[in-house]
């Protein structure tokens, strides 16, 4: 693995900055999010949350694809963070050599949990999310749920 995509609504937070960074021995965290890339306060906060262990960058989703397709990044271990399935699908469809998509916390931050389907205790989806996850599965890219590295990954293929 040198390019893992993780869907996590909180983007960079303690679990990512400490547990995932250490577990994956990362060189870089690449946050792909159009809204955050345009917000200097959010960018600064996320970069600070990454800590000193790893270099973090926040870019728009299309720019993330350009970076991931640059052969120079193949030398690095990169965690690509997105906060929604649509951005993960766009990257999977347009970037090369994506080995899998890892899903952590998703569906709670936006609220309306009662209107969503609970897949796990920290994964809530709407119909459009399910359709997007199915498209990722159709690309033959493994899709798994794993909150922290110590958890056994749950294959989401049968859930959608």
BAFI-3210 file (N, C-alpha, C; in Angstrom, 3 decimals, decimal comma, padded with zeros to 6 digits):
// residues 160
n [1|2|3|4|5|6|7|8|9|10|11|12|13|14|15|16|17|18|19|20|21|22|23|24|25|26|27|28|29|30|31|32|33|34|35|36|37|38|39|40|41|42|43|44|45|46|47|48|49|50|51|52|53|54|55|56|57|58|59|60|61|62|63|64|65|66|67|68|69|70|71|72|73|74|75|76|77|78|79|80|81|82|83|84|85|86|87|88|89|90|91|92|93|94|95|96|97|98|99|100|101|102|103|104|105|106|107|108|109|110|111|112|113|114|115|116|117|118|119|120|121|122|123|124|125|126|127|128|129|130|131|132|133|134|135|136|137|138|139|140|141|142|143|144|145|146|147|148|149|150|151|152|153|154|155|156|157|158|159|160]
n.u [000,840|000,692|-000,916|-003,583|-007,031|-009,113|-012,283|-013,527|-015,425|-014,407|-011,969|-008,682|-007,859|-007,388|-007,265|-006,435|-004,122|-002,396|-002,779|-003,344|-001,334|001,017|000,592|000,478|002,877|003,276|004,276|003,003|-000,035|-002,768|-005,261|-008,199|-010,393|-012,698|-014,005|-012,634|-010,094|-010,364|-010,563|-008,764|-008,568|-009,639|-007,829|-005,394|-006,010|-006,378|-003,852|-002,341|-003,503|-002,493|-000,005|003,533|004,593|004,075|003,867|001,342|-001,071|-003,543|-005,775|-007,721|-010,100|-009,697|-007,058|-005,828|-006,052|-004,331|-001,907|-001,757|-001,480|001,015|004,111|006,178|005,126|004,840|006,919|006,333|004,477|001,169|-001,701|-004,838|-007,289|-010,745|-014,010|-016,368|-018,250|-018,540|-016,349|-014,337|-015,017|-014,648|-011,872|-011,036|-011,921|-010,320|-007,618|-004,543|-003,643|-004,995|-005,241|-007,195|-010,245|-010,823|-013,132|-014,089|-015,382|-018,521|-021,376|-022,578|-021,898|-023,227|-025,765|-029,293|-029,515|-031,533|-032,829|-031,178|-029,493|-028,096|-025,010|-022,794|-021,753|-020,630|-021,044|-023,224|-025,604|-027,121|-029,416|-028,123|-025,452|-025,127|-025,414|-023,115|-021,084|-021,502|-020,642|-017,905|-017,228|-017,841|-015,705|-013,826|-012,261|-011,217|-013,400|-013,615|-014,575|-013,136|-012,460|-010,246|-006,727|-006,303|-008,674|-010,367|-010,626|-013,756|-015,268|-017,028|-018,401|-020,553|-022,449|-023,585]
n.v [-001,184|002,047|004,130|004,833|005,261|006,899|007,257|009,566|011,490|013,444|014,055|014,887|013,844|012,764|009,852|009,452|011,059|009,922|007,034|005,818|006,999|006,064|003,259|002,785|003,767|006,307|008,690|010,925|012,786|013,348|015,482|015,547|017,765|019,993|022,182|022,592|023,102|025,656|027,162|028,858|028,858|026,358|024,725|025,328|024,450|021,665|020,905|021,456|019,569|017,246|016,981|016,519|014,241|013,567|014,893|017,047|017,836|019,886|019,786|020,497|018,147|017,383|018,213|016,509|014,092|014,604|014,789|012,185|010,740|011,426|010,110|010,475|010,372|007,746|006,806|007,351|006,737|007,217|008,551|009,187|011,373|011,745|013,201|012,108|009,650|010,247|011,860|009,995|008,059|009,573|009,934|007,255|006,565|008,122|008,225|006,383|003,043|002,579|000,847|000,146|001,168|002,574|002,831|004,901|006,753|007,787|009,562|010,429|013,050|014,842|014,651|013,719|010,987|009,146|008,963|007,511|004,479|002,241|000,866|000,066|000,752|003,255|004,013|005,356|005,488|006,961|006,484|007,501|007,339|004,580|003,844|005,069|003,707|001,185|001,666|002,048|-000,512|-001,847|-001,061|-002,830|-002,328|-002,985|-002,462|-001,446|-001,390|000,083|001,183|001,831|000,981|-001,365|-002,756|-005,462|-005,448|-004,892|-006,321|-004,509|-005,225|-007,064|-005,630|-003,678]
n.w [000,000|-000,965|-001,472|000,160|000,420|002,668|004,036|006,108|008,105|009,794|008,848|009,415|012,597|016,023|015,902|013,286|013,082|014,974|015,403|012,776|011,213|012,419|012,267|009,483|008,770|007,562|005,048|004,208|004,605|002,643|002,247|000,509|-000,468|-001,613|-000,354|002,109|001,116|000,196|002,476|004,650|007,462|008,242|006,870|008,164|010,753|010,339|009,418|011,665|013,361|012,334|013,407|014,195|013,128|010,487|007,186|006,074|003,598|002,095|-000,452|-003,449|-004,814|-007,534|-007,878|-006,105|-007,472|-009,639|-008,240|-007,190|-009,504|-010,362|-010,905|-009,093|-006,555|-006,019|-004,541|-001,971|001,093|001,284|002,786|001,741|002,536|002,583|003,022|002,233|000,329|-002,431|-003,230|-002,783|-004,709|-007,078|-007,013|-007,095|-009,645|-011,251|-010,479|-010,459|-009,431|-006,869|-004,012|-002,081|-000,415|002,632|005,201|007,816|010,345|009,338|008,350|010,701|011,509|009,855|010,793|011,044|011,568|012,122|009,738|008,189|007,135|009,373|009,116|010,542|013,940|013,606|011,019|008,889|006,338|003,406|000,644|-001,683|-000,878|-000,671|-003,359|-004,379|-002,993|-004,101|-006,710|-006,289|-005,437|-007,812|-009,347|-008,659|-006,498|-003,297|-000,533|002,699|006,169|008,940|011,959|013,683|013,508|015,061|014,943|013,332|009,857|008,203|005,532|003,210|000,985|000,925|002,258|000,750]
ca.u [000,000|001,317|-001,962|-004,825|-008,074|-009,948|-013,433|-013,714|-016,042|-013,614|-010,687|-007,560|-008,158|-006,454|-007,084|-005,662|-002,811|-001,513|-002,895|-003,184|-000,022|002,012|000,311|000,799|004,217|003,017|005,115|002,178|-001,490|-003,284|-006,698|-008,811|-011,702|-012,798|-014,410|-011,550|-008,960|-010,621|-010,764|-007,444|-008,674|-009,771|-006,567|-004,413|-006,415|-006,115|-002,404|-001,892|-003,991|-001,655|001,164|004,872|005,043|003,840|003,540|-000,045|-001,452|-004,979|-005,943|-009,013|-010,167|-009,049|-005,618|-005,383|-005,890|-003,085|-000,790|-001,704|-001,043|002,411|004,914|007,077|004,469|004,914|007,980|005,844|003,278|000,239|-003,086|-005,707|-008,496|-011,920|-015,074|-017,611|-018,031|-018,460|-014,960|-013,564|-015,306|-013,984|-010,439|-010,876|-012,159|-009,373|-006,226|-004,040|-003,094|-005,634|-005,397|-008,450|-010,887|-011,080|-014,171|-014,119|-016,598|-019,234|-022,825|-023,084|-021,649|-024,243|-027,052|-030,345|-029,170|-032,750|-033,237|-030,133|-029,329|-026,891|-024,233|-022,051|-022,012|-020,110|-021,241|-024,630|-025,655|-028,364|-029,472|-027,077|-024,173|-025,109|-025,124|-021,707|-020,265|-021,623|-019,780|-016,523|-017,110|-017,836|-014,356|-012,977|-011,390|-011,749|-014,032|-013,698|-014,815|-012,174|-012,384|-008,847|-005,902|-006,414|-009,916|-010,340|-011,412|-015,014|-015,499|-018,335|-018,982|-021,853|-023,357|-024,208]
ca.v [000,000|003,356|005,138|004,348|006,269|006,705|008,143|009,893|012,818|014,409|014,203|014,624|013,934|011,969|008,489|009,514|011,654|009,075|005,593|005,428|007,450|005,120|001,918|002,723|004,345|007,253|009,837|012,102|012,761|014,226|015,709|015,960|018,330|021,308|023,212|022,854|023,673|027,097|027,779|028,897|028,509|024,902|024,128|025,483|023,562|020,268|020,685|021,389|018,304|016,151|016,867|016,612|012,940|013,390|016,109|017,039|018,802|019,947|020,221|020,165|016,741|017,200|018,352|015,268|013,087|014,946|014,410|010,725|010,197|011,796|008,943|010,784|010,038|006,295|006,529|007,714|006,098|008,332|008,348|010,200|011,511|012,447|013,119|011,588|008,604|010,792|012,247|008,743|007,467|010,371|009,611|005,867|006,527|008,948|008,046|005,036|002,220|002,713|-000,550|-000,086|002,296|002,284|003,715|005,042|007,450|008,457|009,641|010,961|014,477|015,612|014,507|012,938|009,570|008,336|008,819|006,754|003,058|001,970|-000,275|-000,273|001,759|004,554|004,171|005,561|005,842|007,236|005,751|007,958|006,786|003,161|003,789|005,434|002,584|000,116|002,031|001,761|-001,979|-002,231|-000,798|-003,924|-001,797|-003,433|-001,446|-002,023|-000,526|-000,174|002,426|002,035|-000,118|-002,595|-003,453|-006,297|-004,797|-005,510|-006,186|-003,891|-005,668|-007,706|-004,698|-002,753]
ca.w [000,000|-000,849|-001,621|000,745|000,578|003,856|004,178|007,518|008,119|010,570|008,146|010,324|014,024|016,804|015,385|012,037|013,321|015,771|015,164|011,372|010,746|012,932|011,746|008,053|008,585|006,476|004,720|003,937|004,594|001,605|002,392|-000,750|-000,153|-002,264|000,595|003,062|000,372|000,030|003,776|005,292|008,886|008,325|006,419|009,242|011,860|009,990|009,357|013,066|013,925|011,833|014,273|013,614|012,620|009,064|006,451|005,609|002,575|001,819|-001,844|-004,057|-005,210|-008,837|-007,671|-005,457|-008,536|-010,354|-007,366|-007,090|-010,795|-010,579|-010,526|-007,973|-005,284|-005,821|-003,579|-000,636|001,634|001,358|003,179|001,150|003,358|002,058|004,034|001,665|-000,677|-003,790|-003,497|-002,879|-006,016|-008,112|-006,980|-007,572|-011,091|-012,002|-010,057|-010,703|-008,346|-005,563|-003,590|-001,362|000,252|004,024|005,723|009,272|010,759|008,260|008,418|011,964|011,654|009,143|011,473|010,392|011,693|012,077|008,338|007,497|007,449|010,158|008,630|011,757|014,964|013,173|009,571|008,555|004,918|002,700|-000,623|-002,618|-000,405|-001,048|-004,803|-004,587|-002,531|-005,101|-007,850|-005,885|-005,478|-009,235|-009,878|-008,146|-005,440|-002,006|000,311|004,034|007,318|010,012|012,716|014,080|012,982|015,848|014,587|012,139|008,797|007,797|004,091|003,012|-000,280|001,139|002,937|-000,209]
c.u [000,870|000,323|-003,262|-005,798|-008,880|-011,060|-013,662|-014,242|-015,204|-012,267|-009,537|-008,012|-007,227|-006,206|-006,232|-004,236|-001,865|-001,591|-002,632|-001,814|001,068|001,824|000,738|002,190|004,194|004,124|004,278|000,697|-001,929|-004,792|-007,218|-010,225|-011,762|-013,109|-013,273|-010,352|-009,122|-010,743|-009,453|-007,492|-008,783|-008,470|-005,529|-004,736|-006,092|-004,623|-001,833|-002,310|-003,141|-000,425|002,466|005,343|004,988|003,494|002,115|-000,260|-002,963|-005,153|-007,362|-008,948|-009,466|-007,531|-005,051|-005,163|-004,598|-001,868|-000,635|-001,259|000,384|003,294|005,871|006,457|004,519|005,995|007,516|004,661|002,304|-001,140|-003,890|-006,988|-009,553|-013,005|-016,400|-017,297|-017,875|-017,031|-014,069|-013,775|-014,596|-012,487|-010,198|-011,024|-011,059|-007,906|-005,812|-003,608|-003,672|-005,922|-006,678|-008,975|-011,278|-012,103|-014,112|-015,440|-017,246|-020,739|-023,388|-022,972|-022,754|-025,624|-028,013|-030,080|-030,407|-033,232|-032,264|-030,143|-028,020|-026,224|-023,393|-022,377|-021,526|-020,206|-022,731|-024,711|-027,079|-028,313|-028,372|-025,690|-024,042|-024,783|-023,664|-020,784|-020,329|-020,733|-018,308|-016,283|-017,045|-016,483|-013,348|-011,938|-011,988|-012,254|-014,227|-013,976|-013,816|-011,968|-010,947|-008,030|-006,016|-007,684|-009,686|-011,183|-012,665|-015,209|-016,912|-019,038|-020,380|-022,879|-024,102|-024,672]
c.v [001,226|004,478|004,542|005,500|005,911|007,742|008,334|011,318|013,860|014,710|013,921|014,857|012,951|010,566|008,474|009,974|010,717|007,603|005,202|005,825|006,474|003,743|001,773|003,256|005,368|008,281|011,105|011,784|013,783|014,329|016,235|016,437|019,750|022,423|023,584|023,494|025,174|027,842|027,727|028,501|026,991|024,210|024,168|024,541|022,107|019,966|020,608|020,063|017,116|015,943|016,907|015,315|012,831|014,730|015,981|018,144|018,746|020,541|019,902|018,743|016,509|017,318|017,097|014,174|013,343|014,518|012,895|010,072|010,578|010,655|009,217|010,402|008,539|005,905|006,752|006,850|007,220|007,855|009,505|010,224|012,296|012,335|012,644|010,553|009,144|011,192|011,005|008,093|008,236|010,035|008,195|005,769|007,216|008,809|006,591|004,365|002,512|001,298|-000,845|001,224|001,827|003,299|003,708|005,647|008,118|008,419|010,237|012,479|015,301|015,498|013,605|011,429|008,684|008,089|007,940|005,292|002,895|000,717|-000,826|000,812|003,156|004,777|004,184|006,082|006,143|006,471|006,184|007,469|005,320|003,019|004,116|004,308|001,420|000,397|001,775|000,253|-002,463|-001,985|-001,862|-003,420|-002,246|-002,257|-002,063|-000,949|-000,912|001,133|002,784|000,830|-001,425|-003,385|-004,329|-005,618|-005,610|-005,257|-005,651|-004,372|-006,261|-006,780|-003,788|-003,460]
c.w [000,000|-001,067|-001,072|000,837|001,823|003,839|005,666|007,586|008,832|009,927|009,118|011,771|014,731|016,274|014,128|012,321|014,068|015,370|013,711|010,832|011,167|012,311|010,282|007,748|007,445|006,298|004,611|004,103|003,556|001,782|001,067|-000,466|-000,712|-001,276|001,543|002,352|000,175|001,347|004,569|006,772|009,053|007,900|007,541|010,406|011,557|009,933|010,773|013,696|013,477|012,698|013,494|012,957|011,101|008,430|005,933|004,583|002,397|000,434|-002,314|-004,615|-006,556|-008,723|-006,999|-006,503|-009,311|-009,532|-007,333|-008,398|-011,161|-010,057|-009,366|-006,623|-005,000|-004,813|-002,132|-000,215|001,979|001,812|002,613|001,974|002,623|003,116|003,462|000,577|-002,106|-004,145|-003,604|-004,240|-007,125|-008,166|-007,504|-009,085|-011,888|-011,607|-010,279|-009,397|-006,964|-005,063|-002,823|-000,798|001,644|004,529|007,242|009,685|009,558|008,536|009,684|012,039|010,997|009,782|010,718|010,475|011,596|010,652|007,555|007,931|008,224|009,611|009,766|012,778|014,590|011,671|009,270|007,127|004,462|001,384|-001,594|-002,192|-000,832|-002,531|-005,098|-004,131|-003,523|-006,317|-007,521|-005,939|-006,923|-009,897|-009,441|-007,159|-004,107|-001,166|001,686|005,077|008,392|010,757|013,095|013,615|013,750|015,560|013,363|011,062|008,457|006,301|003,881|001,745|-000,088|001,792|001,973|-001,463]
res [x|x|x|x|x|x|x|x|x|x|x|x|x|x|x|x|x|x|x|x|x|x|x|x|x|x|x|x|x|x|x|x|x|x|x|x|x|x|x|x|x|x|x|x|x|x|x|x|x|x|x|x|x|x|x|x|x|x|x|x|x|x|x|x|x|x|x|x|x|x|x|x|x|x|x|x|x|x|x|x|x|x|x|x|x|x|x|x|x|x|x|x|x|x|x|x|x|x|x|x|x|x|x|x|x|x|x|x|x|x|x|x|x|x|x|x|x|x|x|x|x|x|x|x|x|x|x|x|x|x|x|x|x|x|x|x|x|x|x|x|x|x|x|x|x|x|x|x|x|x|x|x|x|x|x|x|x|x|x|x]
***
